[in-house]
Amino acid sequence: MTIVLPHGVLFRGGDEEKIRKNLIEQNHIDAIIGLPANIFFGTGIPTIVMVLKQKRDNTDVLIVDASKGFIKVGKNNKLQSSDIKKIVDTVIARKTIDKFSRKVERDEIRQNEYNLNIPRYVDSSEKAESWDIYSSMFGGIPNKEIEEFKDLWTAFPSLKSSLFKATNASFSDFCVEDIKKQILESSDVINYFATYNNSFNDFGSFLSNQLIDNLNDVNVSREETIIADDIFRRVAAIPLVDKYKAFQLLDDEWNKVATDIEIIQTEGFDCTKIVDPHYVIKKKDGKDVEVQEGWEGHIIPFDLIWKTMLKEEKQKIDAKESRLSEISSSFSEILESISDDDKESNSNLFNDENDAFVNAQVTKMAKSLKGKYAEDSLENKVLMVSKLIEEEKQLKKDVKVCLSELEVDTKKAIENLSNEQVIELLKAKWINPVVENITKLPSILINEYLSKLIKLSKKYTITLIKLDEEIKNSESSLAEMIDELDANEFDLKGLNEFKKLLGGK
């Protein structure tokens, strides 16, 4: 049995303490899971899940601190699927994980007088950044701070010696200027990428076999777990990779995949070639009314057809829309270049806020202008804006026509897809995003370590001795400049006193 409770029940006295003692002594508490604050609507208090069992073989209590694993959604915190899976896997396997979970013996709980406050048993806090006194004064990097990257040095045995050189028994310096280049060109790192890619070499084929070749037999409620187990198997021998991050990349796409599979299994494979009316809510006579605005793919999205079958047509529209964006920027640039005097004397050319042109007035003035004008003149700028207005007007018409034609062509393309084309499009929609995102994991991981190492390289660059020298030099320069100032009798006395503070004579 699992119960959601406020965090306070773990340590408050009185009747709650008696209940805790009885539950512990009767061996009913199997696990306590601390959740993030603010995950339930209407309350921001931290909560826990207590797992109770009537009969247990073991007498310890698994304590899990899952309070740090969440994402922010609006004002609330939300557990991701990977956070939930990590919690479930940990509880089922009763695993001890650093800064996350620990099995606590009953004697230890007794020694703590049945106080079950999670931080007493699991420290999930991040280590506060410290500053070494010697390095702060003389520079260099403490070896103990380099050893905080021990997981990285274990995974890449030759990397540490290629990045650092010892200055004495306790301190080192970076021996390369381009840390990123040194890491990415390291044979250890290159081999790491190769090993990872080799491990996932046939992952796309595996997904295709699971989801497409056996489409009608897929058990949607179980399939994600099957794929997750395969991912975990592939990353098991690869250091540094967090298997739950890999799982999250799968889960980010899974709802879309699962929904499509259920629709196809219910309606038949030909539903992939259906196009549905696209409805939007619009105001009519002061009321919200649902009206059709174009079409959308029942299974195959329009944008996927644009990327694969109608690429050229979509690129032409993108080019026109890009030009429209450039014109908008040109309007802003020209507007900023016009002086306030010109804006004031030709106020009819601009809106009330002076942040946009009035097209009709610009066009009218442009028609009245004859001859050539200086490049920076208002007249020349009006002529430029007038041309841009005409170009913008034509482009908007063209884009509208092209979009309408593209929609018709896309609808026709989906309705006339062959089964083979549908299969390729399903691979592009379901499989490619998962494979591509999982393939990026090593690069993301290495870049995270790289950022930390670059930060470390800058940490002690400016020592307190150097800083003190710079301050003294600045004070000396400032004191010398005071002598060059002209001042009356009283100001001069004040400046001389200030000069003494700076160390000047």
Secondary structure, DSSP 8 states (H G I E B T S, - for coil): -EEEEEGGGGT--THHHHHHHHHHHTT-EEEEEE--TT-BTTB---EEEEEE-SS-S---EEEEE-TT--EEETTEEE--HHHHHHHHHHHHHT--BTTTEEEE-HHHHHHTTT---GGGT-----------HHHHHH--EEHHHHGGGHHHHHHSTTHHHHHEEESSSSEEEE--S-HHHHHHT-HHHHHHHHHHHHHTTTHHHHHHIIIIITGGG--HHHHHHHHHHHHHHHHTTSTT--HHHHHHHHHHHHHHHHHHHHHHHHH-GGGGG-EEEEEEEEEETTEEEEEEEEEEESSS-HHHHHHHTSHHHHHHHHHHHHHHHHHHHHHHHHHHHS-HHHHHHTGGGB-TTSSSB-HHHHHHHHHH--S---TTSHHHHHHHHHHHHHHHHHHHHHHHHHHHHHHHHHHHHHHT--HHHHHHHHIIIIIHHHHHHHHTHHHHHHHHHHHHHHHHHHHTSS-HHHHHHHHHHHHHHHHHHHTT----HHHHHHHHHHHHHTT--
